């Protein structure tokens, strides 16, 4: 079930008996040589603060943990960016991506135990930001051999729009 440690020996014993007096016992020992696939995704942003119009770069790293011994297949990272960000570009060093609205889906057909794959998403903070806010975002990874898992959450503080000075007119007193 994937929870047995590599090298564990499993024994299985069977007994046979019959009404004719025949009896016997047989034991089989089988070493466990399971493959462990444990891909993880981490996410980082190039800044912790931004303003409307700033470009933010997110880097996602996909790799297997040290105990991994087998290839993870159909690794998929889905990264839905918040409404305050518009995607400018997506670059990957393995696999392929599709973009639908603000959601990037990155598929890596095979991820070997020693592979490290990177995806960079460049996005601009759009003018929908009305007040100062904190943008939080994380991606989700899925693969054929295990349960889905989220990335860490990144947070970017976005300053509200800079108020524009409105000239005021003060009429002068006429003598």
Protein Blocks (a to p, Z undefined) as FASTA:
>chain_A
ZZacghiacddddddddfkopacdddddddddddddddddddddfbfbdcehiacddddd
ddddfklcbdcehiacdddddfkbccfbdcdfedjdddehjaccdddfbacfkbccdddd
dddddfkbmbdcddddddddddfkbccddddddddddddddddddddddddddZZ
